Each structure stands twice: as structure tokens, then as C-alpha cells.
Amino acid sequence: MQKNYEQYKEILMDTYSVKHKISTEIENPFYHMHEEFEICLLLSDHLTCFVDNNSFQVGKNTLLLINKMNLHFVHQNHPGSIFERYTLYFKPEMIDLSTENTELLKCFYYRPYPDACILPLTPENTEILISLFKKAISVSEQIKDYGEDLYPKIVISEILLNINMWYQEIHNFNYEKENKEFSQIFPIITFLQNNYYEDITLDLLSKRYLITKPILCQSFRKATGMTPNQYLIHCRLTQAKNLLSKELLTVEKVCDMVGFHNMPHFSRTFKEHYGMSPKKYQLLYKDKQ
């Protein structure tokens, strides 16, 4: 039986990877983040998902939707038990089939809810998604030459289309009204995620995206639960935690890399959010590993 637990199917490409895995342990049991977006369909019970500063008790028929600014890991409440899941990692730039009315990455960016990264599914919707995951694996194995650059995008877009429909149903929001507001904010969110280390002001965003500052702040808060400045600080601190826990860098270097450029301000802001200084966090996390 143990041999079955270690079997998994993995397809790696330049822009995405899709896996079906059954194991008795989790590969990365510590906080981590990655440039790729992640969809993880959990098919086992008794799990705890940690995302940023939140934790969620989750089980089978649950989706995890992880974007590039989510520090996260999954913990088995019963170590050694069977852990089955499907995972899809993809670079967001791969998804170019979105339209003005149908943004396929919306579920990764529209995050006004504290549990927005967790999506419970019905057994019926779980079966639909498993079928699409299997199709994605099959496409990667079989499509060669003609169509190999397009067909994976179509299959992944179909996965995202279903997920976004379920996301909207569960959170019960006004599609027409909120989609219009989100279409204004979406490029600003992606800009902040990709350029958090730059000097970015509200004036700069207002001029760059031709939107008044009051409307920018109101719509941005509605989409993310934060003001643009709060979100910028969130991106910087999240990346700082990631660097402090994984890289052999000084706190001063991390401060500059994430865009603070002022050690007292960085230390004070970090402590306000996480209850300890960056240096203490670095030492504490090093001891855990």
C-alpha cells in the first residue's frame, strides 16, 4: 500500500504544472510563496491551511486559491494520514483569454473577504473539477506540435471559468456592478504586486490609471479590503517575511529590497503587523527549521 501513496502524476512546462498526488506527508510544511498562482483541490480531511496571518480548518472538496502575495502552507492534523490533492501552478501571464466582462483571474485578486482564498465545493462541482484536472494532464501528455501552445490555455481557462462562477455564487455579489468596478482596479492590483519595491504614491496611481483618488481608494478597498497604501505595505511585508525566512540576507538588505529604505520605519511597521521585530522573526523562523 505504501507504494501507492508515493505515486503521482506530474507534468512540467514553462508556464504551468499540473499534478495529482497521493502521499502521507506534505512536501513543504513551512510558510512559502511563489510567482506562480496555485489552485489546490483538497480530497482529504483533517487539514489546516495557513494563509498570511489566518488559519482555516479545511477538508475534502475544498479549493485553495493562492496568489503570488499569499504566504501559505498546509498542515496535516493527523501526520502520516493519506493526503490526496490535485494542484495546478500557472503563471498569470499565461491567461490571456479573459475579456472585459469575464476576468479569469478575478478569484485571485478580488479579496474583500477574510476567507477569500478558501472555496468549499459541492461533491458535484468537485467531480467537474477533477474531470478538468484529468483533462489538463491528458492534454499535456498527448498534444504535440500543432496546438500545444493553445490547448493548455483553453483547458486551464475552462478550469478558471468554473471556479470564478462558483466563487461568485458562494459570495453572492452583484456581478454587473462589481465587475465594472473591479475592471478599473484589477490593473492597479497587479501593478502593486509586481512593483511593490518602487516608490509608489496615490498621486502616481491616480495619474497612471486616470482615476480620481477618492474613487480609487473606495473601489480598491471594496475589491481588496484595503486602501492602495495598505495593500502596498501588505505586499512589502509579505515579501519581507518570505525573504527573512528563506534567504541569508541581513534585515537591512531585506528592508531595501522590499521598498522601505528606512530601517526604523520598516522595523516599526513589521512589529505593528506581526508582533515582533524583523530580526526576531528571522531568528525565530531559523530555529523552527
Backbone hydrogen bonds, N-H to C=O, Kabsch-Sander energy under -0.5 kcal/mol:
donor,donor_aa,acceptor,acceptor_aa,energy
4,N,1,M,-1.1
5,Y,1,M,-1.2
6,E,2,Q,-1.0
6,E,3,K,-0.5
7,Q,4,N,-1.0
9,K,20,H,-2.1
11,I,18,V,-1.6
13,M,16,Y,-1.8
17,S,89,Y,-2.4
18,V,11,I,-1.3
19,K,87,T,-2.6
20,H,9,K,-1.5
21,K,85,R,-2.6
22,I,7,Q,-1.2
23,S,83,F,-2.1
32,H,72,H,-1.4
37,F,90,F,-2.9
38,E,66,I,-2.7
39,I,88,L,-2.5
40,C,64,L,-2.1
41,L,39,I,-0.5
41,L,86,Y,-3.0
42,L,40,C,-0.7
42,L,62,T,-3.0
43,L,84,E,-2.6
47,L,58,V,-2.2
48,T,75,H,-2.6
49,C,56,F,-2.9
50,F,48,T,-0.6
50,F,73,F,-2.9
51,V,49,C,-0.6
51,V,54,N,-2.2
52,D,71,L,-3.6
54,N,51,V,-2.5
56,F,49,C,-2.2
58,V,47,L,-2.6
58,V,56,F,-0.7
61,N,42,L,-2.0
62,T,42,L,-1.1
63,L,119,L,-2.6
64,L,40,C,-2.3
65,L,117,C,-2.6
66,I,38,E,-2.7
66,I,64,L,-0.6
67,N,65,L,-0.5
70,N,67,N,-1.8
71,L,69,M,-0.7
72,H,32,H,-2.2
73,F,50,F,-1.8
75,H,48,T,-3.1
77,N,46,H,-2.2
77,N,75,H,-0.6
78,H,46,H,-0.6
80,G,24,T,-0.8
81,S,78,H,-1.9
83,F,23,S,-3.2
84,E,82,I,-0.5
85,R,21,K,-2.1
86,Y,41,L,-1.9
87,T,19,K,-2.1
88,L,39,I,-2.5
89,Y,17,S,-2.7
90,F,37,F,-2.1
91,K,15,T,-2.3
94,M,91,K,-2.3
95,I,92,P,-1.4
96,D,94,M,-1.3
99,T,102,T,-2.3
104,L,102,T,-0.8
106,K,103,E,-1.5
108,F,105,L,-1.7
109,Y,105,L,-0.9
109,Y,106,K,-1.0
110,Y,106,K,-3.4
111,R,109,Y,-1.3
111,R,223,A,-1.8
116,A,113,Y,-1.5
118,I,115,D,-2.0
119,L,63,L,-2.6
121,L,61,N,-3.1
126,T,122,T,-2.4
127,E,123,P,-1.9
128,I,124,E,-1.7
129,L,125,N,-2.3
130,I,126,T,-2.6
131,S,127,E,-2.1
132,L,128,I,-1.7
133,F,129,L,-2.6
134,K,130,I,-2.6
135,K,131,S,-1.8
136,A,132,L,-2.3
137,I,133,F,-2.2
138,S,134,K,-2.5
139,V,135,K,-2.8
140,S,136,A,-1.9
141,E,137,I,-1.6
142,Q,138,S,-2.2
143,I,139,V,-2.3
144,K,142,Q,-0.5
148,E,145,D,-2.0
150,L,147,G,-0.8
151,Y,147,G,-2.9
154,I,150,L,-1.9
155,V,151,Y,-2.4
156,I,152,P,-2.7
157,S,153,K,-2.5
158,E,154,I,-1.9
159,I,155,V,-1.9
160,L,156,I,-2.5
161,L,157,S,-2.5
162,N,158,E,-1.9
163,I,159,I,-2.2
164,N,160,L,-2.6
165,M,161,L,-1.7
166,W,162,N,-2.3
167,Y,163,I,-2.7
168,Q,164,N,-2.3
169,E,165,M,-2.1
170,I,166,W,-2.7
171,H,167,Y,-2.0
172,N,168,Q,-1.2
173,F,168,Q,-0.9
175,Y,173,F,-0.8
178,E,174,N,-2.4
179,N,175,Y,-2.4
180,K,176,E,-1.3
181,E,177,K,-1.6
182,F,178,E,-2.5
183,S,179,N,-2.0
184,Q,180,K,-0.8
184,Q,181,E,-0.8
185,I,181,E,-1.4
186,F,182,F,-3.2
188,I,185,I,-0.8
189,I,185,I,-2.3
190,T,186,F,-2.2
191,F,187,P,-1.8
192,L,188,I,-2.3
193,Q,189,I,-2.3
194,N,190,T,-1.9
195,N,191,F,-1.5
196,Y,192,L,-0.6
198,E,195,N,-2.2
200,I,198,E,-1.0
205,L,201,T,-2.0
206,S,202,L,-2.6
207,K,203,D,-2.3
208,R,204,L,-2.6
209,Y,205,L,-2.2
211,I,206,S,-1.7
216,L,212,T,-2.7
217,C,213,K,-2.6
218,Q,214,P,-2.3
219,S,215,I,-2.9
220,F,216,L,-2.4
221,R,217,C,-2.2
222,K,218,Q,-1.7
223,A,219,S,-1.8
224,T,220,F,-2.4
225,G,221,R,-2.6
226,M,220,F,-0.5
231,Y,227,T,-2.6
232,L,228,P,-2.3
233,I,229,N,-2.3
234,H,230,Q,-2.3
235,C,231,Y,-2.5
236,R,232,L,-2.2
237,L,233,I,-2.9
238,T,234,H,-2.5
239,Q,235,C,-2.1
240,A,236,R,-2.2
241,K,237,L,-2.6
242,N,238,T,-1.9
243,L,239,Q,-2.5
244,L,240,A,-2.8
245,S,241,K,-1.6
246,K,242,N,-1.0
247,E,243,L,-2.5
249,L,247,E,-1.7
254,V,250,T,-2.2
255,C,251,V,-2.5
256,D,252,E,-1.7
257,M,253,K,-2.5
258,V,254,V,-2.1
259,G,256,D,-1.0
260,F,255,C,-2.0
261,H,255,C,-1.0
266,F,262,N,-2.7
267,S,263,M,-3.1
268,R,264,P,-2.5
269,T,265,H,-2.6
270,F,266,F,-2.7
271,K,267,S,-2.3
272,E,268,R,-2.1
273,H,269,T,-1.6
274,Y,270,F,-2.6
275,G,271,K,-2.3
281,Y,277,S,-2.4
282,Q,278,P,-2.3
283,L,279,K,-2.3
284,L,280,K,-2.7
285,Y,281,Y,-2.7
286,K,282,Q,-1.9
287,D,283,L,-1.9
288,K,284,L,-1.4
289,Q,285,Y,-1.2
